[in-house]
Amino acid sequence: MTRRGFLGAAGTLAAAAATGACGGGGAGTGAGGKSLTWWDHQKQLQKTKTDIFAKFAKSPGGVPVQYTNYNPAKMGQALQLAKQSNQLPDIHSNAGLSLPAAALVAAGWAQPLNLSDEAKARVQDSLIDGVHVFDGKIYAFPVFSHQVYVAVQWFNTEMVQRAGLNPQAPPKTYDEFRAAARAVQSAAGGDAYGWVWNIGMPDRLTEQVNNMAQAAGFAGGGGVRYESGEFAFHDDAYLKVIEFLVSLRQDKVLVPGANSWHDDVARARWTAGVAAYYFDGPWCPGVVLKDNPEFGKKLGVGPMLVPDAGTPVVTYHVPQPGDYWLSPTSKQAAAANTLLSDYFTTEEYSRQVAGSMSQPPRDMSAVDQSEAHPAYKQLIGWFKESVFLAPYPIAGNKDLQKVDIEAKPVRPTLGDIVQGALTGDVTDVRAALTKLSGDSAKQRDLAIAAARSKGAQVSLDDYAFSNWQPRKDYLKPMYEQR
């Protein structure tokens, strides 16, 4: 961390300790206290977890839980500071930590879980070596489904209707969206804008633009082509997406000031009526309606946008990573494992996740049984049709986790480039994307060489999936068939 980052994290940590904890009646005590400390970034699940923690505290073998919820943009810094000062919470999510799970495990961020036999049986089908399991031991498990994308088109139905648009027929293409955003802004007569976004969150922008590039035709994920394993951030699909986003700024339908906003600010301004459209993940209604239930009457949803009419939305997602990790310094490991086993691996938790309108739960059938907003249920139906399981290199060769450990972050990231394009700081987008592809490939080559020097059996071929097919799930047997 830089000195500025360290001081910023210190302020974040202090603020959370003073005001952010809930569920246990005070601030977190750090690993080793008489209570169990839990940090995560899943705001829409706050009430669900608070209820769970209250039940757990009263159960045999339970302890009070000191629970702190962070904005995802700030959590990584707080975790880094907590690790440096040996004050990691007992359980935490990994939001804001840019390293892959293998690197975090190797760096001492987590210890293995000791789940009950019943809990292991419930999550076994979703566990992958190098993602959730390391050296034969379970470190984490997913609570969400892989069938998800995070560039969802949310909108205010009242503002759309006032512009003479049909909220039941939201825009599907870039041109349709641009026209709708201009129409809404014109109808507002200067009192509102067409679109707002969380441009101050480069990591989130990376996720969203990766999703939009897939919908625009990119046959890969995270800038890597599935068939060849080549980095191709400079593919035309990425350029189309970024040019579309920049066109919204040029049309002046973007809310002024949004260049620095995180999602909590952008989302709050959107619900206040500052703009009609907002791109966010499926968790949007869970966050919005928690604080502003009346907005449910205005909440509308549209699919992720595509460049051309008639093009179906198609995206790919790797197996869902683990969500909750047990710190190696925890003195409450037994209680933590009981809490995770008895509450967070269950079908009941999937139903609670569905009801909270978070990311879709591991058991997506729970959504239909829930009382979630109709727009959320409609979105989950689209996910089932349009999101396919992507090939994941580590699932084909677990030695690749050693490459992840050796890899260094590449800067600027895709999100940094997108942010720069929207602020005007990046004027030659294709050149910036081409450099990102080259730098990413070079860094991967270096990481492979370093891993091989330490005995890893890996090569560039491990990143290529010649038997991958569009609009098909890449299933376990296919790793052996390529």
Buried (B, 14 or more C-beta within 10 A) or exposed (E): EEEEEBEBBBBBBBEBBEEBBBBBEEBBBBBBBEBBBBBBBBBBBBBBBBEBBBEBBEEEEBBBBBBBBBBBBBBBBBBBBBBEEEBBBBBBBBBBBEBBBBBBBBEEBBBBBBBBEEBBEBBEEBBBBBBBBBEEEBBBBBBBBBBBBBBBBBBBBBBBBBBEBEBEEBBBBBBBBBBBBBBBBEBBEEEBBBBBBBBBBBBBBBBBBBBBBBBBBBBBBBBBBBBBBBBBBBBBBBBBBBBBBBBBBEBEBBBEBBBEBBBBBBBBBBBEBBBBBBBBBBBBBBBBBBEBEEBEEBBBBBBBBBBEEEBEBBBBBBBBBBBBBBBBBBBBBEBBBBBBBBBBBBEEBBBBBBBBBBBBBBBBEBBEEBEBBEBBBBBBEBBEEBBBBBBBBBBBBBBBBBBBBBBEEBEBBBBBBBBBBBEEEBEEBBEBBBBBBBBBBEBBEBBBEBBBEEEBEBBEEBBBBEBBEEEEBBEEEBBEEB
